[in-house]
Amino acid sequence: MYKKANKSLWKGRVDEEDKELGKRWHQKIKFIEPPFKKEKAITLLGFDCDEGVERNKGRIGAAYGGDTLKSSMGNFAYHLENYQLCDAGKIEKSKNLEQSQEIIASYITKLLNKNHFPILLGGGHEIAYASFLGLFNFLENKKNIAIINFDAHFDLRDGKEASSGTPFSQIATLCKKNSVDFNYMCLGISKASNTKALFKKAKKLNVKYILDTKMTYLNFYKIINKLEIFLTKKESIYITIDTDVFSASLVPAVSSPASRGIELNITYDILNYLFKKYKNKIKLIDFAEFNPKYDISDIGAKSISRLVFDIVDLIDSKFKL
């Protein structure tokens, strides 16, 4: 079910030093609703659903992640020059997860058709199937879509029903049904959290991955080289960030905390590289599994909302290659 943007989430200080240059996100964000108008915009859309997390035996509470992140962003200084920043509201859980995925996918397609760059705020990682489906339905050339997933888990589980552990299996099935390649790379895989069966399935599906133990600055250029090879001849890129990829000491508020995890800084630097080289190919980004129920002193909300800010800045930047 669609719900309009909640304007009361957007709060922050008001600076007097300059009436325009002193503005913050809460003063500049534009509230939009369907039917969306065509405009050059970076648009936030929430997905208040963690039914998939519950089905996957995770800690529920991620359904409140989108609103919590929005409320953490209001005080950010406004630096956008090339895009309008928008809040398009959210999709609340419908009668069942599968229906919810179909609904939010349709809104993603609508935003893409109107020239918006969607940033989806989940919710469980079941949002990944919805994001891909929305992009898939939008694109004319569906053959060369690359998925880059920052995640401790492959999320390639088999199941009789969808869950937060099945989205990339669902995507693989969708690709096979439409006779297109399944191009999936996962950064931050935890060997401790993925069984031999999941590694076997990843190999069968030709999934590329880098272990969390290798996601370090010592290996930075090796990571970039692997990404370069993976992205060869890809026409469109979808990036998904499961916040459980980060160390629990940095982001404790997730559905399934990582005992090791990766750093926020290297994640940003990889994203910075990707936007510098492939900006026109990156079509949308989503965030999943942020669970404010387990946050400590708003550490998780602050960390993830800052990453959203940095991504908005990367989208808005005009890079010189």
Secondary structure, DSSP 4 states (H G I P E B T S, - for coil): -EE---GGG-------S-TTTT-BHHHH-EE--SSPPP--EEEEEEEE--HHHHHTT----GGGHHHHHHHHHTTSBP--SSSEEEEEEEEE--SSHHHHHHHHHHHHHHHHHTTEEEEEEESSTTHHHHHHHHHHHH-S--TTEEEEEE-SS------SS--TT-HHHHHHHHHHHTT---EEEEEEE-GGGS-HHHHHHHHHTT-EEEEGGG-SGGGHHHHHHHHHHHTTT--EEEEEEEGGGBBTTT---BSS-BSS-B-HHHHHHHHHHHHHHHGGGEEEEEEE-B-GGG-STTHHHHHHHHHHHHHHHHHH-----
